[in-house]
Amino acid sequence: MDNRELTGTWEPLRFPRRVPEEAYRRTRKDGAAGIDDVTGKEYAENLHDNLQHLLDRLKTGTYKAPPVKRKHIPKGGGSEMRPIGIPTFEDKIVQRAVVMLLEPIYEHDFHDGSYGFRPKRSAHQALAEVWEATMGVAGGWVLEVDIRQFFDTIDHKHLREFMSRRVRDGSLRRLIGKWLKAGVLEDGELSFSETGTRSLWILWHHGKHSFTRIVSLSSAS
């Protein structure tokens, strides 16, 4: 396993304009709006000032992670519904910036056969690998495994401890802590929990990496 760590000062403090601007560029502009109902198009109307104000709050540590808006969407082709968390557009930019920082650290730890939400990888590539492997064994069993509500039940304490092994930067850890405490707004009611990642991109990467390592250790034992 790669032993890279993130220490020192968080990247946006060193590069005042580059990181938030690039994070904005990579953020999907047509996604659903969060609790503030601000769309990507509306945010772009005063983009320079919005990004500067965002950067100022990140620098001073006064950025407040807003609650996510919870919606329920159909899961698969059945009648079961699954909850998703919708951050505000600005919060998506901040999350994207953090993903940009953590990807180089954790990317080296993933198995080569892992494709979900990884840079320059796609579902089509995953299907191609499954097809080649299946043809290579000329039959046998293909198992589809899913951990029920995995990202809805991740323990925050465990996630913090896991993250602290590689991320030593205090300001970044505090920011992620704000996301964990931000809560969920559903039907006008704000709730909080000690479990679940609220569909945050950054915490998805941590949870996905943790599960990958568990599978790796189990296979090796």
TIVOMI-649175 format. One record per residue (C-alpha): residue number from 1; x, z, y. Coordinates in steps of 0.25 Angstrom, whole numbers, plus 2048, in hexadecimal, padded with zeros to 3 digits. Layout:
BEGIN
+-----+------+-----+-------+
: num : east :  up : north :
+-----+------+-----+-------+
: NUM :    X :   Z :     Y :
...
+-----+------+-----+-------+
This chain:
BEGIN
+-----+------+-----+-------+
: num : east :  up : north :
+-----+------+-----+-------+
:   1 :  800 : 800 :   800 :
:   2 :  805 : 7FD :   80E :
:   3 :  808 : 809 :   816 :
:   4 :  805 : 804 :   824 :
:   5 :  800 : 80E :   82E :
:   6 :  7FA : 80D :   83C :
:   7 :  801 : 817 :   845 :
:   8 :  803 : 819 :   854 :
:   9 :  7FA : 813 :   85F :
:  10 :  7EE : 80B :   85C :
:  11 :  7F0 : 7FD :   85E :
:  12 :  7E6 : 7FB :   86A :
:  13 :  7EE : 805 :   872 :
:  14 :  7FB : 7FC :   871 :
:  15 :  7F4 : 7EE :   873 :
:  16 :  7E9 : 7F1 :   87D :
:  17 :  7E2 : 7E3 :   87D :
:  18 :  7E7 : 7DC :   870 :
:  19 :  7E0 : 7E5 :   866 :
:  20 :  7D2 : 7E6 :   86B :
:  21 :  7D2 : 7D8 :   86F :
:  22 :  7D6 : 7D3 :   861 :
:  23 :  7CC : 7DD :   85B :
:  24 :  7C1 : 7D7 :   864 :
:  25 :  7C5 : 7C9 :   860 :
:  26 :  7C4 : 7CD :   851 :
:  27 :  7B6 : 7D4 :   852 :
:  28 :  7AA : 7CD :   84F :
:  29 :  7A2 : 7CA :   85B :
:  30 :  794 : 7C7 :   855 :
:  31 :  792 : 7D4 :   84D :
:  32 :  787 : 7DD :   84F :
:  33 :  788 : 7E7 :   85B :
:  34 :  78A : 7F6 :   859 :
:  35 :  783 : 801 :   85F :
:  36 :  786 : 7FC :   86E :
:  37 :  77F : 7EF :   86B :
:  38 :  78B : 7E8 :   871 :
:  39 :  78E : 7DA :   86B :
:  40 :  79C : 7D3 :   86A :
:  41 :  797 : 7C9 :   874 :
:  42 :  793 : 7D4 :   87E :
:  43 :  7A0 : 7DB :   87C :
:  44 :  7A8 : 7CE :   87F :
:  45 :  7A1 : 7CD :   88C :
:  46 :  7AA : 7D7 :   892 :
:  47 :  7B5 : 7D6 :   888 :
:  48 :  7C1 : 7DA :   890 :
:  49 :  7BC : 7E6 :   896 :
:  50 :  7B5 : 7EB :   889 :
:  51 :  7C2 : 7E9 :   881 :
:  52 :  7CA : 7F0 :   88C :
:  53 :  7C0 : 7FC :   88D :
:  54 :  7C1 : 7FD :   87D :
:  55 :  7D0 : 7FD :   87E :
:  56 :  7D0 : 808 :   888 :
:  57 :  7C7 : 811 :   880 :
:  58 :  7D0 : 80F :   873 :
:  59 :  7DC : 812 :   87B :
:  60 :  7D6 : 81F :   880 :
:  61 :  7D0 : 823 :   873 :
:  62 :  7C2 : 823 :   87A :
:  63 :  7BC : 818 :   871 :
:  64 :  7AF : 81D :   86B :
:  65 :  7AC : 817 :   85E :
:  66 :  79D : 814 :   85E :
:  67 :  793 : 816 :   853 :
:  68 :  790 : 80A :   84A :
:  69 :  782 : 804 :   849 :
:  70 :  77D : 805 :   83B :
:  71 :  775 : 7F9 :   835 :
:  72 :  771 : 7F6 :   827 :
:  73 :  773 : 7E9 :   821 :
:  74 :  76F : 7E3 :   813 :
:  75 :  77A : 7E6 :   808 :
:  76 :  77C : 7DA :   7FF :
:  77 :  770 : 7D3 :   7FA :
:  78 :  768 : 7DF :   7F7 :
:  79 :  75F : 7E8 :   7FF :
:  80 :  769 : 7F3 :   801 :
:  81 :  76E : 7F5 :   80F :
:  82 :  77B : 7F9 :   814 :
:  83 :  77F : 800 :   822 :
:  84 :  789 : 7F9 :   82B :
:  85 :  78F : 7FF :   838 :
:  86 :  78F : 7F6 :   844 :
:  87 :  79A : 7FB :   84F :
:  88 :  799 : 7F7 :   85D :
:  89 :  7A0 : 7EA :   861 :
:  90 :  7AB : 7F2 :   868 :
:  91 :  7AD : 7FB :   85D :
:  92 :  7AF : 7EF :   854 :
:  93 :  7BB : 7EB :   85D :
:  94 :  7C1 : 7F8 :   85B :
:  95 :  7BF : 7F8 :   84C :
:  96 :  7C5 : 7EA :   84B :
:  97 :  7D1 : 7EF :   853 :
:  98 :  7D3 : 7FA :   849 :
:  99 :  7D2 : 7F1 :   83D :
: 100 :  7DD : 7E8 :   844 :
: 101 :  7E6 : 7F4 :   844 :
: 102 :  7E3 : 7F9 :   836 :
: 103 :  7E2 : 7EC :   82E :
: 104 :  7F2 : 7EA :   82E :
: 105 :  7F3 : 7F8 :   828 :
: 106 :  7E9 : 7F8 :   81D :
: 107 :  7E9 : 7E9 :   81A :
: 108 :  7F6 : 7EA :   811 :
: 109 :  7EF : 7F4 :   808 :
: 110 :  7E3 : 7EC :   803 :
: 111 :  7E3 : 7E5 :   7F6 :
: 112 :  7E5 : 7D6 :   7F6 :
: 113 :  7D7 : 7D5 :   7F0 :
: 114 :  7D1 : 7DC :   7FC :
: 115 :  7C9 : 7D2 :   805 :
: 116 :  7BF : 7DA :   80D :
: 117 :  7C0 : 7DB :   81C :
: 118 :  7CF : 7D7 :   81B :
: 119 :  7D6 : 7CE :   825 :
: 120 :  7D7 : 7BF :   821 :
: 121 :  7CF : 7C2 :   814 :
: 122 :  7C1 : 7BE :   811 :
: 123 :  7B6 : 7BF :   807 :
: 124 :  7B8 : 7B1 :   802 :
: 125 :  7C7 : 7B4 :   7FF :
: 126 :  7C2 : 7C0 :   7F7 :
: 127 :  7B8 : 7B7 :   7EF :
: 128 :  7C3 : 7AD :   7EC :
: 129 :  7CC : 7B8 :   7E6 :
: 130 :  7C0 : 7BE :   7DE :
: 131 :  7BE : 7B0 :   7D9 :
: 132 :  7CC : 7AD :   7D5 :
: 133 :  7CD : 7BB :   7CE :
: 134 :  7C1 : 7B9 :   7C6 :
: 135 :  7C5 : 7AB :   7C2 :
: 136 :  7D2 : 7B0 :   7BE :
: 137 :  7CD : 7BA :   7B4 :
: 138 :  7C3 : 7B0 :   7AE :
: 139 :  7B7 : 7BA :   7AE :
: 140 :  7B5 : 7C9 :   7AD :
: 141 :  7AE : 7D2 :   7B7 :
: 142 :  7AD : 7D2 :   7C6 :
: 143 :  7A9 : 7DF :   7CC :
: 144 :  7A3 : 7E1 :   7DA :
: 145 :  7A5 : 7EF :   7DE :
: 146 :  7A0 : 7F6 :   7EB :
: 147 :  7A1 : 804 :   7EF :
: 148 :  793 : 808 :   7F4 :
: 149 :  793 : 80C :   803 :
: 150 :  7A3 : 80E :   803 :
: 151 :  7A5 : 80C :   812 :
: 152 :  798 : 814 :   815 :
: 153 :  79E : 820 :   80E :
: 154 :  7AD : 821 :   811 :
: 155 :  7B1 : 82F :   815 :
: 156 :  7B6 : 830 :   823 :
: 157 :  7C0 : 83A :   820 :
: 158 :  7C6 : 832 :   814 :
: 159 :  7C7 : 826 :   81D :
: 160 :  7CE : 82D :   828 :
: 161 :  7D8 : 833 :   81E :
: 162 :  7DA : 825 :   818 :
: 163 :  7DC : 81F :   826 :
: 164 :  7E6 : 829 :   82A :
: 165 :  7F0 : 825 :   81F :
: 166 :  7F3 : 818 :   826 :
: 167 :  7ED : 819 :   835 :
: 168 :  7F5 : 824 :   83C :
: 169 :  7F1 : 81F :   84A :
: 170 :  7E9 : 82B :   850 :
: 171 :  7E1 : 822 :   85A :
: 172 :  7DC : 818 :   850 :
: 173 :  7D8 : 823 :   846 :
: 174 :  7D0 : 82A :   851 :
: 175 :  7C9 : 81D :   854 :
: 176 :  7C5 : 81B :   845 :
: 177 :  7C0 : 829 :   845 :
: 178 :  7B7 : 826 :   851 :
: 179 :  7B1 : 81B :   848 :
: 180 :  7AF : 824 :   83D :
: 181 :  7A7 : 82E :   846 :
: 182 :  7A0 : 823 :   84E :
: 183 :  793 : 824 :   845 :
: 184 :  788 : 81A :   842 :
: 185 :  77C : 817 :   84A :
: 186 :  770 : 813 :   842 :
: 187 :  761 : 812 :   848 :
: 188 :  765 : 819 :   854 :
: 189 :  76B : 825 :   84C :
: 190 :  77A : 828 :   84D :
: 191 :  780 : 82E :   840 :
: 192 :  78E : 833 :   83B :
: 193 :  795 : 834 :   82E :
: 194 :  7A2 : 838 :   827 :
: 195 :  7A1 : 82C :   81E :
: 196 :  7A1 : 81D :   820 :
: 197 :  7A8 : 813 :   828 :
: 198 :  79C : 80D :   830 :
: 199 :  7A1 : 7FF :   82C :
: 200 :  7AC : 800 :   836 :
: 201 :  7B7 : 7F5 :   834 :
: 202 :  7C3 : 7FE :   835 :
: 203 :  7BE : 809 :   82B :
: 204 :  7BA : 7FD :   821 :
: 205 :  7C9 : 7FA :   821 :
: 206 :  7CC : 808 :   81D :
: 207 :  7C1 : 80A :   813 :
: 208 :  7C4 : 7FD :   80D :
: 209 :  7D3 : 800 :   80C :
: 210 :  7D0 : 80E :   806 :
: 211 :  7C7 : 807 :   7FB :
: 212 :  7D2 : 7FD :   7F8 :
: 213 :  7DC : 808 :   7F6 :
: 214 :  7D3 : 810 :   7ED :
: 215 :  7D1 : 803 :   7E4 :
: 216 :  7E0 : 801 :   7E4 :
: 217 :  7E3 : 80F :   7E0 :
: 218 :  7D8 : 80F :   7D5 :
: 219 :  7DD : 802 :   7CF :
: 220 :  7EC : 807 :   7CF :
: 221 :  7E8 : 814 :   7C7 :
+-----+------+-----+-------+
